[in-house]
């Protein structure tokens, strides 16, 4: 099919935090309360029309099982966006977000667009990770943060949001400055001046600050 841009997104987090449920809500609009363990990798594809552009999303849900870490690394090498997910009823899954970010940083040196989702907020009685903890972590890491529930279909349209950020980070600004588009992904202009590089870093810091946001949803 024809498209203007293609982005690869990795979905990562511990086992049983609801990665499959959330992505299936966004891609297919459905939900199943039957737990199916992801074996290694699950692939999803979604086409979106945004800003008068056709966007193709290649979405890779990576198993949280340590046995597949090396395989996960291979896929993370090629993604532009990362969606980190933890379960608010599982403190360990929240603590391990730091581990997942470290894993990504070990194999990537270029810019990554991050998003953090706190899932299962419908389980109010079982919640152990407070809203303030998620906010504090997102402020520290300067990444966008949302509280969500796959069960209640509270997802904040996270695929739309991260796609918008991916367009900003990989296409619009860089395509004007560098003038290079290859396979619909902007290639770094190695001949760019130091001044332009510094300007990009300053713009990135501003964008990061603007993205620190959250939503504490109330529902019946």
C-alpha positions as CSV (number, residue, x, y, z in Angstrom):
1,X,0.0,0.0,0.0
2,X,1.0,3.6,-0.5
3,X,1.9,5.8,2.5
4,X,3.7,9.0,3.3
5,X,5.5,7.8,6.5
6,X,6.2,4.5,8.1
7,X,7.1,4.1,11.8
8,X,8.1,1.1,13.8
9,X,6.9,1.0,17.4
10,X,7.9,-1.3,20.2
11,X,5.5,-2.2,23.0
12,X,7.5,-3.4,26.1
13,X,6.9,-4.1,29.8
14,X,6.8,-7.1,32.2
15,X,4.6,-10.1,31.6
16,X,0.9,-9.8,32.4
17,X,0.8,-6.0,32.5
18,X,-1.8,-5.8,29.7
19,X,0.3,-5.0,26.7
20,X,-1.7,-7.2,24.3
21,X,-5.1,-6.0,25.7
22,X,-4.1,-2.3,25.2
23,X,-2.8,-2.7,21.7
24,X,-5.7,-4.8,20.6
25,X,-8.1,-2.1,21.9
26,X,-6.3,0.5,19.8
27,X,-5.8,-1.6,16.6
28,X,-9.0,-3.8,16.6
29,X,-11.3,-2.0,19.0
30,X,-12.0,-5.1,21.1
31,X,-11.1,-6.7,24.4
32,X,-10.9,-10.2,25.8
33,X,-10.6,-11.0,29.5
34,X,-8.8,-14.3,28.6
35,X,-5.1,-14.0,29.2
36,X,-2.9,-15.2,26.3
37,X,0.8,-15.1,27.0
38,X,2.8,-13.5,24.2
39,X,5.4,-15.8,22.9
40,X,8.5,-13.9,21.8
41,X,6.9,-11.3,19.4
42,X,3.5,-10.3,18.3
43,X,3.1,-8.1,15.2
44,X,0.3,-5.6,14.5
45,X,-0.2,-3.1,11.7
46,X,-2.3,0.1,11.7
47,X,-2.9,2.8,9.1
48,X,-3.7,6.3,10.2
49,X,-4.5,9.5,8.4
50,X,-3.1,12.5,10.2
51,X,-2.1,16.0,9.1
52,X,-3.2,15.1,5.5
53,X,-0.6,12.2,5.5
54,X,-1.0,8.5,5.4
55,X,0.9,6.9,8.2
56,X,1.7,3.2,8.4
57,X,2.5,1.8,11.9
58,X,4.5,-1.4,12.3
59,X,3.8,-2.4,15.9
60,X,5.9,-5.0,17.7
61,X,4.7,-6.3,21.0
62,X,7.7,-7.8,22.8
63,X,7.4,-10.5,25.4
64,X,8.3,-9.6,29.0
65,X,9.8,-13.0,29.5
66,X,13.6,-12.7,30.1
67,X,14.2,-15.7,27.8
68,X,13.4,-13.5,24.8
69,X,15.6,-10.5,25.8
70,X,18.1,-11.1,23.0
71,X,15.4,-11.3,20.4
72,X,13.8,-8.1,21.9
73,X,17.1,-6.3,21.4
74,X,17.2,-7.2,17.7
75,X,13.7,-5.6,17.2
76,X,14.3,-2.6,19.4
77,X,17.3,-1.6,17.3
78,X,15.0,-0.6,14.4
79,X,12.1,1.2,16.2
80,X,11.4,4.9,16.3
81,X,8.9,4.8,19.1
82,X,8.7,2.9,22.4
83,X,5.5,2.4,24.5
84,X,6.4,1.3,28.0
85,X,3.6,-0.3,30.0
86,X,3.2,-1.3,33.7
87,X,0.4,-2.6,35.9
88,X,-0.6,-0.3,38.7
89,X,-1.5,-3.4,40.9
90,X,2.1,-4.7,40.4
91,X,4.8,-2.7,42.0
92,X,7.6,-4.8,40.5
93,X,6.3,-4.0,37.0
94,X,6.6,-0.3,37.7
95,X,10.1,-0.7,39.1
96,X,11.2,-2.6,36.1
97,X,10.3,0.3,33.7
98,X,13.8,1.6,34.6
99,X,15.3,-1.7,33.5
100,X,13.5,-1.6,30.2
101,X,14.6,1.9,29.5
102,X,18.2,1.0,30.4
103,X,17.9,-1.9,27.9
104,X,16.9,0.4,25.1
105,X,19.6,2.9,25.9
106,X,22.2,0.2,25.8
107,X,21.4,-0.7,22.2
108,X,20.3,2.7,20.8
109,X,22.2,5.9,20.5
110,X,19.8,7.9,18.3
111,X,16.5,9.7,19.3
112,X,13.7,7.6,20.6
113,X,10.1,8.8,21.1
114,X,8.9,7.4,24.5
115,X,5.4,7.0,26.0
116,X,4.6,5.5,29.5
117,X,1.2,3.9,30.2
118,X,0.0,2.9,33.7
119,X,-2.6,0.1,33.0
120,X,-5.4,-1.5,35.1
121,X,-6.5,1.7,36.8
122,X,-10.0,0.1,37.0
123,X,-8.7,-2.1,39.8
124,X,-8.8,0.7,42.4
125,X,-8.9,-1.6,45.5
126,X,-5.8,-3.5,44.3
127,X,-3.8,-0.5,43.2
128,X,-0.3,-0.3,44.8
129,X,1.5,2.2,42.4
130,X,0.1,5.7,43.1
131,X,-0.6,8.3,40.5
132,X,2.0,10.6,42.1
133,X,4.6,7.9,41.6
134,X,3.9,7.7,37.9
135,X,3.9,11.5,37.5
136,X,7.2,11.8,39.4
137,X,8.8,9.1,37.2
138,X,7.5,10.7,34.0
139,X,8.8,14.2,35.0
140,X,12.2,12.7,35.8
141,X,12.4,10.9,32.5
142,X,10.6,13.7,30.5
143,X,8.2,11.4,28.8
144,X,4.5,11.5,28.2
145,X,2.4,9.5,30.7
146,X,-1.2,8.3,30.8
147,X,-3.2,6.3,33.2
148,X,-5.2,3.7,31.2
149,X,-7.5,0.7,31.4
150,X,-7.8,-1.8,28.6
151,X,-10.8,-3.3,30.4
152,X,-12.8,0.0,30.6
153,X,-11.5,1.1,27.2
154,X,-9.7,4.1,28.7
155,X,-6.7,4.4,26.4
156,X,-6.4,8.1,25.6
157,X,-6.0,7.1,21.9
158,X,-2.3,6.6,22.7
159,X,-1.5,5.4,19.2
160,X,-2.7,8.8,17.8
161,X,-0.7,10.6,20.4
162,X,2.6,8.8,19.8
163,X,2.1,9.0,16.1
164,X,1.9,12.8,16.3
165,X,5.1,12.9,18.3
166,X,6.8,10.6,15.8
167,X,5.8,12.9,13.0
168,X,7.3,15.9,14.9
169,X,10.5,14.1,15.8
170,X,11.2,12.3,12.6
171,X,9.6,14.1,9.7
172,X,8.5,17.7,9.7
173,X,11.4,19.5,11.3
174,X,14.1,17.2,9.9
175,X,12.8,17.1,6.4
176,X,12.9,20.8,6.1
177,X,16.5,21.1,7.5
178,X,18.0,18.0,6.0
179,X,15.9,17.5,2.8
180,X,16.4,13.8,2.9
181,X,13.7,11.2,3.0
182,X,14.5,7.5,2.4
183,X,11.8,4.8,2.7
184,X,9.7,7.5,4.3
185,X,12.0,7.7,7.3
186,X,14.1,10.8,7.7
187,X,17.8,10.0,7.4
188,X,20.3,11.9,9.6
189,X,22.2,14.6,7.7
190,X,25.8,14.0,8.8
191,X,26.9,17.2,7.2
192,X,24.5,19.4,9.3
193,X,26.2,22.2,11.0
194,X,26.9,22.2,14.8
195,X,24.6,25.2,15.2
196,X,21.7,23.3,13.7
197,X,22.5,20.3,15.9
198,X,22.5,22.5,19.0
199,X,19.2,24.1,17.9
200,X,17.6,20.6,17.4
201,X,18.7,19.7,21.0
202,X,17.2,22.8,22.4
203,X,14.0,22.2,20.5
204,X,13.9,18.6,21.8
205,X,14.2,19.7,25.4
206,X,11.3,22.1,24.9
207,X,9.2,19.3,23.3
208,X,10.1,17.0,26.2
209,X,8.9,19.4,28.8
210,X,5.6,20.0,26.9
211,X,5.0,16.2,26.8
212,X,5.1,15.6,30.5
213,X,1.3,15.3,31.1
214,X,-1.1,12.8,32.6
215,X,-4.7,11.9,32.9
216,X,-6.3,10.6,36.1
217,X,-9.6,9.3,34.8
218,X,-12.7,9.0,36.8
219,X,-15.3,6.4,35.7
220,X,-18.3,4.5,37.0
